[in-house]
Amino acid sequence: MIGDPAGPGGDVGVLGGGGTAATLRNFIVTRFGAGGVDIDSAATFTQSEIGALTIANSILFNESEIFFR
């Protein structure tokens, strides 16, 4: 995924919220204005802690921030 940091929308490459569970593999995220990955809910953190949300074999390139809130 390639973002446009100067564009009007799409400021985060991967947004996990609301209890997202996923296995994300083999991708590249670059040039998003607000960050490459944003995990922003307690339910999503729980999924990550139990292994139901994973990111593997991926590249977050030229990202200013990775958010875990």
SULRA-V709907 format. One line per field, one symbol per residue. ss: DSSP state (H for helix, E for strand, C for the rest). A space follows every 10 residues. Layout:
BEGIN
ss: ???
END
This chain:
BEGIN
ss: CECCCCCCCC CEEEEECCCC CEEEECCEEE CCCCEEEEEC CHHHHHHHHC CCEEEECCEE ECCCCEEEC
END
